[in-house]
Amino acid sequence: MKKESKKLWNRNFFLLWQGQLVSAFGDALYAIALNFFVLELTGSTAVMGTIMALVTVPKVLLGPFLGVMVDRADRKKLIVIGDLIRGLSILLVTAALWSGVLEIWMLMAVAVADGICSAFFNPAVESSLPDMVPDENLMRANSMYQIATTGADIFGQSLGGAIYSLLGAPVMFLINGVSYLFSAGTEIFIKIPKVVSEKPKGKFREDFKDGIRFVLQYEGMIRVIIMSFFINFLFGIIRVLIIPWFVDSPQLGMARYGVLSAAQSIGILTGMSVLSVVTVKASQKYNCYKISLFSFILMIGAAVLCNEYWMILLLFFLAFGFQMVFNMIMNSTVMQRTPVDKRGKVSAMKTTLGMAISPFGNFVGGLLGEVWNPRGIMLVSTLLAVIVVSAIVIHPTVKEFLNYDTDRQE
């Protein structure tokens, strides 16, 4: 199929972009409202952690197979049906809440549906963008799409706590449900060509094994991936416990939690911006990685010890800026060290393993929050992270792996 226009802002791309802008804003409001509502309704961090985990589990289970599945399916249908199901399921929960018949299992069912739909939606969109814009505008299209998602997320998070205090969960649920239906309604008019894939069945399993076999050849790569696995588990625990920490602290509260979430996203954007203008030499990558990794962990720990809100905001902002730095160094080096024909396999394996531990961290954090003070758990988690990460990262094989210089090798 011929691309509709040489312009970036053609009809197809604009319909997808504005739909994502609206639904991402609604999603940010819903995420904050859901967590506060569940904690308020049940008083249980375990239930809240379980619901957070249920959103991620489908992505983990489907992760290794998503690329093949999306390539074989009608991508437009995946995008439209995904938003339609999410919108209708959230509106049903909203109706149940207003009618006074809402039960926790309903929220859990919607969390699973949300996870399944988003698991297919994201790769379907990513694979469709090259068919919507000319090659010379593809990077700009990806950038504008991410700006819409992140910008709406920051805006929604900033207002989320205050809106919850003023209007409550039902209104925020309603906004999200309507935003998904609006997005689905506009996506119906997008034209995406169908792609006929001739990949043999069962190939994805062999590809995944091939990726694992390649990674096992490099101890440095193994250590870096294990570190990522552990950090995702750590923040899975902390992410659940930040909410009860803010709710239980009179000087913090729900409205300020939303601003904290926005500060994290702004920190990530800042980290991306810095890396886009600063060139890190190959010989400096290991030191930058190590400094940013420990800065992330220690700043989270320092923030938990603080009682001043502005200092907590600043530390979380800086921490997530550093998180983006060590993640980008890790991801770029893994791709540099991996042959072209194995990059997709290694990337899928790394992403799936990283995501697999996150819901388990949410669940463990929720259970621990039932029996111990949230701040105490977060402090112990950061201390444990320093010890374990030191043992993993301060090793010559990691330095050799990260300081890999493609020019010298050539």
N, C-alpha and C positions, 0 to 999 in steps of 0.2 A: 504493500500500500504506500502511496506517495504521501509524504509529510504535507500537512495542510498549508504551512506557510514557512517562509524563511525567517520570520520574526520569532523572537522568544515568546512574546505575549500574544500568541495566537489563541483561537477560540478554545481548543482542547486544553491547552496548558492553563489558561485563565480559569476555566471551569473547575479543573482539578485543584488549582492553587487556592481559590477562594473557598471551595468546599472544605479543604483541609484547615484553612485559617479559622473558619467558624467552628468546626467539630473539635479542633485542638483546644480552643478556648472553653468550650463546653466540657471537654474531658478533664481539663485542669480543675474546673469548679467541682466536677463530680468526684474526682479523686480526693479532694480535701473534705468535701461534704460527707462522703462515704466513711472515711476513717473516723472523723469526729462523731458521726451519727452512731456507728457501731460501738465505739467506745462509750458513748453516752447511754446507749440503749442497753448494753450488756455489762458494762464496767469491766470487760475482759480484754486484756491485751492479746490473749491466746486466740480468741475469735477474730480479732482485727488482723493479727498476723496470718491466720489461716486464709482469710479472704484475700489479703494481699498476695499470698503465695499462689492461690488458685488462678489468679490472672496470668501468672508467669508459667505455670506448669504446662499448659497446652503448647506454648512456644518451645519449651524444652523437649517435650515428647515428639513434636512435629518437626523440630529444627533441622535434623539431618536430611529430611525428605522434602522440605518446602520448595527448594529450587526446582527439583524435578516435577513436583506436583503443579507448581505455578506455570512452568513451561508447557505442560500438557493441557492446561485448562484455558477457558475463555477468561482472560484477565479482566475485561470490563465487567463481566458477571460477578467475579470474585470481589471487585471493588464495590460495586453497587449493592450486592446482597450482603456483604460484610457490614456496611454502614446501616443498611435497612434493618438487619437483625439486631444490631446493637441499639439502634434508636427505639425499635418496638419493645425490646426486652426492658430497657430502662424506663420507658413510659408505663409499662405494665407494673413495674416495681413502684413507680410514682403513684399510680392509681391505687395500688394495694396499701401504700403508706397513708394516703389521704383517707382511705376507707377504714383504716384501723385494723387491717387483717395481715399486715406485713409480718413475715417470719424470717429468721436468719437464713434458713435454707434457700429462700428465694434470692437473697443477695448473693449467696454462694453460687447458685445456678447461673445468675447473670455474670458473675466474675469469670466463670468457666467459659460461658458464651463469648464474653468480651475477649478473653485470651485466645480462643480459637479464631475468632474473626480477625483480630489484629495480626495473628500469626500469618494469615494468608494475605491480608490487606497490604502490609508493608512491602513484601517482596514483589507483589503484583504491581504496586505503584512504581517501585524502583525499576522494574524491568520494562515498564510502559513509557517512562520518560524519554528514552532515546527515540521512540516512535512518534513523539509529539513535537519535538523541536529539532532543528538542524544540528548536526554534529558540533559546529562551532559555538553553539549556544548551550550545549549540554551541561557544562560545568556551571554556567550561570543559572540554568534551570534548577539543578540540584541545590545550588546555594539559595535561590529564592524560595524553594520549597522548604528547606530547613529553616530559613528565616521565618517563614509563616508559622511553622510548627513551634519553633522555640519562642518566637515573639508572643504568640497567642498563649503559650504555656506560661511564660513569665507574667503576662498581664493577668491571666486567670488566677495564678497562684497568689499574686500580690493582693488581689481583691477577694480571694476565696474565703479567708478567715473572717473578714469584715462582713461579707455577704451572708455567711453562715450565721453570724451573731445577729444580724438584722432580719433576715428572711427565713432562715432555717433550711433543713435538708430538702424538703419537698420541692421548693422552688428551684433549687440548684439541680436536683434530679431532672426536673421538667426541662430546664434550659438545655441540659446535655442531650436528653432524648430528642428534643426538637432540632437541635443542632445537627445530630446525625441524620435525621430525616431530610433536613434541608440539603445536607451534603449529598445524600443518596439521590435526591431529586435532581440536583444539577449534574451529577455524574452520569445520569441516564443519557445525556446529550453528548457525552464524550465519544469520539470515534477512536477505537484502539484495534489495530489489525490482529486477527487470530494467527497464532504461530503453530505450525504443525511440527511437533517434535518427534524425532525418530530414535530417541535414546532407548536402549533395551531395558526391559523391566528388570529390576533387581540391581541395576548398575549403581544406584546411590549407596547401597550397603557396601559394595566393594570399594567405591570411592572413599567412603568414610574410613574404612580399614586402611586403605592406602595412605590417607592423610596421617593416621596414627603411626603407621610404620615409618613414615618419613620423619616425624617429630622425634621418635624414639632414638634416632641417630645422633641427636644433638643434646647433650646434657644441659647446655646453657638455655636452649629453647624450652626444654622440659621444666627447668627451674622457673623461668619467666612465666610460663603458663600456669604452673602450680601456684605461684605468687598471686596471679590474677584470680585464680580459683579461690584462694584464701581471702583476698581483699573483698571479693563479691560476697563471701559468706559473712565476713565482718560487717560490711555495711548493710547486709540483709538484716542482721540483728539490730544494728543501730537505727536503721530507717524506721522500724516499727516502734522503737522506744522513744524517739524524738517527740512523737505526738503526746503520749502520757506525761512526759517531762514538761512540755509546754502547758498542757491542761492543768497539771497539778501545781504549777508555779504561778502565784498571783501576779508577779511582775512581768510574766510572759503572756500566756493566754492564746486563744484560737486565732485572733486577727493577726497577731505577730508571727504565728507559725506560717501563715501564707506568705508573708514578706520574706521569711527565712528560706522557704522553698524557692522563691524568685531569686534570692541572692545566690543560691546554689547554681541555678541556671545561668545567671549573669556571669558567675565565676567561670563556668564552662565556656561560655562565649568568649570571655576575655582570654582564657588560655588558648583557644583556637586562634584568636586574632593575633596574639603574640607570636605563636608558632608560624603564622602565615607571613610574618615580616622578618623574623629572626631565623637565621640559618644556623643549625646546630651541626658542627663538624663531627665527622665519624668518631674521631678520637675523644670527643667530649660527651658522646651520647650516654655512656655508662654513668659518668658523674652526674649529668643532668637527671637521668632516670632515678638514680639513688637518692639524690637530694630532694627531688619533687615527690618521690614515694614516701620518704620519711616525713617530709613537711606535711603532706596530706594527713598521715596518721596522727602526728603530734598536734596539729592544729585542731583536729576533731576532738582529741583528748583535752586540749586546753580550753576549747569552747564549752565542753561539758562542765569544766570546773568553774567557769565564769558565772557571775550573777548579773553583770551589766549587759543589757540587750544589744547595745551598739557593738560591743566587743564580740559577742556571739555571732552577730551578723558578719562582721569583718572577717573573723576567723573561718567561718563557713565559706564565705566568698573566696578567700585566698586558698582554702583547702581544695575546693573544687576546680579552681584554676590550675593548681598543681596536679590534681588528678588527671585533667585533660592532657597535661604535658607528659606524664609518665605513660599514659595509655597510648598517646600518639607515637611516642618513641618506640614502645613495645610493638604496636601494630605495624608500623612502617618497617621495622627491622625484620620482623617475622616474614613479611611479604618480600623484602629484599633477599633474604636467605633462602626463600622457597622457589624452586623452579616454576616457570610459567604454567606448565601443565598440571601442577599440584596446588596452586595457590587457592583455587576455589575450595578444594577438599580440606586443606589445612585451615582456611578461614572459617568454614562451616563447623569443623571440629572444635576449633578454639572458642568460637562464639557459643556453641551448644554447651560445652563444658563450663564456660563462664556463667551462662544463664542457669545451668542445672543446679548450682549450689545456692543461688540467690533466694528461691522460694523456701529452701530448707532453712536458710538464715532467718527469713521472716517468721517461719513457724517456731524455730528455737527461741528467737527473741520474744515472741508473744508468750510462750510458755514461761520463760524466765521472768518476764514482767509481772506474772501472776504472783510470784513468791519473793521478789526482791526489788529494791529501789531501782528505777530505770537508769538514773545517773550512775549508780554503782556498777550496773551491768555494762554500761557503755565505757566506763573507765577501765574496767577489767578487760574488756574486748580490745581496747586500744593498746593496753600494756601487753597483752598476749600477741597482738599484731606486731609490735616492735620486736619482740623476742623471736617469733617465728620468721618474720620477713628478714630479720638480720641473718638468721641461719641459712635462709634460702638465697638471698641476693648477694651477700658479701662472699663471693666465691669467684675464682679466676675464670671458670667456664662462662659465667654470666657476663663478665667484662669482655671476654673474647667474642662472645655472641653479639652483644650490643654495639661494640666498637667496630663491627664489620664495615670495611670500606670497599664499596663496589668498584671504585676507580682503580684502587691498588690491585684488587683481585683480577680485574681485566688486564 
